[in-house]
Amino acid sequence: MVKRLKRKFVMTSMLSLLAVLVFLSCTINFLFDLQVNKGADVILTLISENNGKFPEFEPNMEVKLKNHEINVQGKNDGTINVNMKNSNSNINITAETKFETRYFTLFTDKNGDVSQMDLTSVAAIDRENAESYAKAVLNSGKESGIFKYYRFMITDTDNGKMIVFLDCHDRISTKKQVMALSLVVGALCLAIMFVIVSLVSGKVVKQTAEAIESQKQFITDASHEIKTPLAIISANADVLELEHGRSEWLDSIRNQTTRLGELVKVLLTLSKMSEEQSVVFREFNLSKTATEAFEPFYVLANSKGKKTQTDIQEGIMYNGDEEYIKQMVSILADNAVKYASENGTIKLTLKKTALNKIELSVFNTCDPMSQEQLYRLFDRFYRADSSRNRATGGYGIGLSIAKAIVEKHRGTIKAENIDGGVIFTAKL
């Protein structure tokens, strides 16, 4: 129990941390990429507005380019802040920025043919490559974007188009380094957190584990202790019947001791189901087991005027605990017989789905239930209709045992309204 709780605690903690780190890493990389692209676009805009040349700036000057008013201010650190008023974009530059910025410009005529190019500010591109790059970005239909390691911007001119390519090798390399660094830091944080959580998990779950173990032990001890007075009460009732004859009071005593005895068995079953090693897995014929488990309910249903049907696919083999699976089928069948409408129908279906999953369902005709009732049917001691449960003798605990059995077999179970009734479906 302690080991299982520790595993769950560590897994939950690590998944939570992983989600936070992934969110932070994605956010940081997204914002960094956005900032890098924005800076590149500002430089491309300045070059494009200045007829394909990097503008000359001096502190405290007003510059008007083609579509922007530029305000240039000197800063205390020796840099210059270039603010483009129309678009609220700005960039800090130094006297070296013009020479550090690697770019090339091409002009096309109205037919899309390259008529002029300026490669003086780039060394890695020749005329042939520049022309092929221009044709590629023109055919893309985009006005700006990334082509290989260059960010480009296309603007219209009087005679055609101007295409400016900005070398972004350093920017792209920096983005990759930031991404790699965030991954390394994230992995390191996960590793450190895993060690810390693993060390403290024992203390964190110790009290919870002890409380659960105490609860299980109490249920087991109390159940065994209750058996003795129940046996004595039943024996005394037999003696009273021998001395005074049968009476409704003695019948009531027997009925109540029987109900209490059955409830003790149910509580012991639930306590046993919570044990890690309570399920013994082995391969068995599920089709045969389901048929045998459902067979006793034919007579019970017929005695109440209810019809039974089965649709069981033959030869389905399953690896699980046969006794528990048989108990689960019996619980669902018993529930269906109890709560099927008058002269209604109960149907057991067992089949393999298209995904090779095993699906076992039990249907019974009845009035539709609300979604809240369907969801809570598997809660312990829950009764959707307490008066009806008193009439049928239910404890409101059988379906919770069925759910525990299915979950022990790593499956799922749910209840749904369908036309004419309710269906319980277990996927194993």
N, C-alpha and C positions, 0 to 999 in steps of 0.2 A: 504493500500500500504506500509506504513512504517513498520507495523508488519511483512508483508510478506518479505520485504527486510532484516529486522533484523534477521528473522529466517534463511534465506538463507545465510546471512553473518556469523552467529554463526555456522551453520551447516558446511559451507565450511571451516571455521577456525578450527573447532574441528576435522573434518576429516583429514585436512592437518597435524595438530599436532599429531593425532593418528597414521597416516602413519609414521611420523618421529620417534615417540616413539617406535612403533613396530619394525622399522628398527634398531634403536639403541639398543633396548632390545635384539633382535635376534642376532645382531652382537656381543654385549658384552657377552651374554651367549655362543655363538658359540666359540668365541676366548678363553673364560675362560675354556670351556670344552676341547678345543684343547690343551691348555696349561697343564691342569690337566692330560689329557691322555698322553701327550708327556712326562711329568715328570714321570708318572707311567711306561711308556715303557722304559725309560732310566734305572730306577731301575731294571726292569725285565731283561733288556739286561745285566746289570752288574752281576746280580745273575746267569743268564743262562750262561754267558761267564766264570763264576768262579765255574763251576760244582755244581751249586745249592746253593752256599753260598754267603752271602754278603761280598764283598772284604774288606780287611783292607787297609785304606789309611792314608798316612801321607803327610804333605805339601812338595811341591817341590820334588816330586819323579816321576819317569817314570815307568809305569806299562804296561805290555803287556799281555792282556788276549787272548782268543782263536782267535777272529776275529778283535780285536780293539787294537789300541795303545792308552793308557790312559795317559793324562798329568794332574798332580795334582798340584795345586797352592794354597798357603795360601793367605788369604785375610785379610785386616786390621780389619775387624769386627770379626775376630776369626773363620770364616767359611772357608771351603775348596771348591774350584771350581774344579770339576772333569769334564774334557773335553775329549770326545771320538772323536779323530781326524778323524777317517774314516767316521763318519756319521755327523760330525759337531753338535753333541748333547752334552749338558752339564747340570750339576746339582750342586747346592750348598748343601753341607752337613756339619754337625757338628759331634762332638764326640758322640752325642746321636742318630744320624740318624740310625746307625746300630741296636740299641736296640728299636727304635721307629717303625722300619719297620717290619710289621707283614706279614709273608709269609710262605708257605710250598712247598716242592718239592717232586715230584714223578718221578720214573724211570720205564719204561716199557721195556719188551723184544721185540724181533722182531715179536712175535705173538700178541702184544698189551696188554699183561697181566702185571699188576703192579708187579714189582719185588723188588722194594725198595722205601721207602718214608722217608722223614725227616720232622717231625712235631714239632721240638724243638723251632721254632720261631713263633708259633701260639698257642693260647689256646682254640679257639672256635671250632676247627675241630678235630674230632677223626678219627681213621683209616678207619672206614666204610664210613664216609662221604667223606673223601679225595679220596677214591677209586671210589666212585660213581661220584664225580666231574670229576675225570680224564677220566672215561669212557664217560661221557656226552660230554666233550669238544673234545675228540678224534673222537666221532661219528659226531660231528658238521662239521668236515672237515676244520675248520679254524685253522690258525697258531697262531692267537692272537685275543683277544676280551674280552667281559665282560660275566661272568657267575655268576648270582646272584649278590653278592656284592664283587666279586673278579675279578681282571683283570688277564688274564692268557697269557702265551707265551709258545709255543711248539717248541722245537729244536731237531734236530737229534743227536743221539750219536752213538758210534760204535756198541752198542748192542741193540739199539732200539730208544726210544724217552725219552726226559726229559721234564716234565711239571712243570712250576713254577706258583704258584697262589699268587698274591699280594693282601692283604686285602685293600679294597678301601672304607670301610664304612665311614671314615671321609671325604674322597674326594667327594663321592657321596652326603653325607649330606651337604657338603659345596656348591656343585653345586645347590642342591635344594634350599638352603638358598639364594644364589645369584639370582636364578630365581624368588623366591618368593619376594625378596627385590626389584628386578627390576619391578615386576608387581605392587607392592604396591606404589613405587615411581612414576611409570608411571600413575597409577590411580590418585594419589594425584596431579600430574602435570596437568592431564586432568581436575580434579575438580577445581583447582585454575584458570587454563586458562579459563574454562567455565564461572566462575564468572567474571573474568576480561573482557572477550570478551562480555559477556552479558551487562556489565555496559557501555562499550564504544561503543557498536554497534549502539545505538541510534544516537550518534553524528556522527559516520562514515557514516551512510546511510541517515542522515537527508537531506543533500544537494542534493543527488541523488534523493531521494523521492520527494523533493520539485520541482526539475527540471522536473521529470516525470509528476507530478501533473500539473505543469504549462503548459507543452506541451499538455497534455490531455485537459486542460481547454481552451488553445488557439485554438485547433482543434475544440472543441465544439462551442466556441464563434464565430470563423471565419466561421464555417459551417452555423450557424444560420444567421450571418450577410450577407453571400453570398446569402441566399435564397431570401431576399427581393429584391435586384437589379435584380436577375434572374426572379422573378415574374414580375417586372416592364418591363424588356426587352421583356419578352414573351407577356405581355399585349400590349406594344407598337407595336410589330410585328403584332399582330392581328388587331390593329387600322390601321396600314399602309396597310395591305392587304385589309381591307374594303374600304379604300379610293383610293388605286392605283391598287388593284388587286394582284393576286399571282405572285411571281417572284422567281428566283433562289436565290436571295440575302436573301429574307425573309425565304426561306426554309433552307438556310445555318444557319441563325441566330437561327431558331428553333432547328435545329439539334445540334448546339453547346451548346445552353442553356440546352437542354435535357441531353447531355453528361455531362455537368458541374453539373447539378442537381443530376445525378446518381453518379458522383464521390463524391459529398458532402455526399450522403447517405452511400457510401462505407467508407468514412473517419469516419463518425459517428459510423458506425458498428465496425470498428477497435478500436476506442476509447472506446466504450462500452465493447468490448471483454476483454480489459485490466482491467476492474473492477472485484474485487474479488467476488462480489455477483451477477454477471450478469447472471449466469447460474442457472436455477431452475430445480432441478433433480426430476423426477417422472417416474414411470414405464409406458411404452407405447408399442404398437405393432410396432416394427421397420420394419417388413416386409411390413406392410400396408403403413407406412409413406414413405419408400423408393419407393414403387410402385407409390404412389400419386405424389411424388416429381419428378419422372422420366417421368410421363405420358405426361406433356406438350411438351416434347422434341421429341415425336414420330412424330408429324406433322412437327415440325421445321426441323428435320433430313430428313424426306421424301421430303419436299419441296426443299431440296438441293441435292436430289438424293442419300442420304446416308441411310443405313439400320440400324435398331435398334434391339437389342436382350436383353432379360433379363433371368437371372437364379437366382430367389429369393426363398430361402427356407422359407416355410410358418411357421407362428406362433412363430417367434423369438421376444421375449420380451426383452426390454432394459430399464435401469434406467438412464435417462438423460434428456436434454432439447430438446423436440420434434421439436420446431421451428428452433433451431440452427442446429439440425441434418438434417432437411429437407432442410435448406439453404445450408449445406455442400454438400448434394447429388445434388442439383440444380447447384451449382458451378462446380462440377466435370462433370456433364452431359453437361452443357453449354460449358465448355472447350473442351470436347470431340467432340461435334457437330461442334464447330468452327474450330478445327484443324485436324479433321479426313480427310484423303486423299479423293480425288474425287471418288465418288461411293464406299466409304469405309464403314466400319462397326463400330458401337458403341455398347458396351455391358456392362450392369450393372449386377454384381454378388453380392449376399448376402448369407452368410452361416455361420454356426458354425463350428469351427475347432475341431480337436481331443482333444485339450486342453480346450475345452468349451469356447474359445474366439470367438468373433464376428468379421468377416472379410468382409468388404465392398469394392468392387473394381469396377473401371470404366475403360474400355479398349477402345481405338480407333486406327484404322489403320493409320499409318503414317511412314515417314522415321525415322530411328533410330537417337537418340540424343546422344551427348557426355556425359560422366559422369559428367563433370562440369556443363553442361546445366541442366541435371536432378537434380543435387544437388541444383542449384540456382533457380529452378522453383518456389519455395515457398518463395523466397525473394520478398519483397514489390517493386513494380514497375519494376521488372526485366522482360525483354522481350528477349526471345531467338532469335526471328526474328522480328525486329522492323517493317519492311515493311509489314509483314503478320499481325501483330497486328493492324496496321493502317487500313488494308483492312477489318479486322473482327471487329474493334471497341473495342478492348480490352484495359484495363487499366494497365494490369500487376500486379493486386492487388488481384484478386479473389482467387487465390490459397493460398495466404498468409492468407486470411480470413478462408479458409477451414482448413488450418493447425492450426490456432488459435482455431477454434471450436473443432477439434480433441484433441488438447492438453488440452483444458478446460475440456474435458471428460476423461482425463488421458490416452489417447491413443496415437498412433503413426501413421504417414502417410508417404509414400514414393512413388517415381516414378521410374519405371524400364522399360528398353527395353525388349520386348519379341518378339518372332517371328511375324513379320508383323506389329508391332506397339508399343505403349507405354501404360502401365497400371499404374493407381494410386490406391494404396491399403491403406485403413485405417483400423487399428486394434483397436477395441474399447473394 
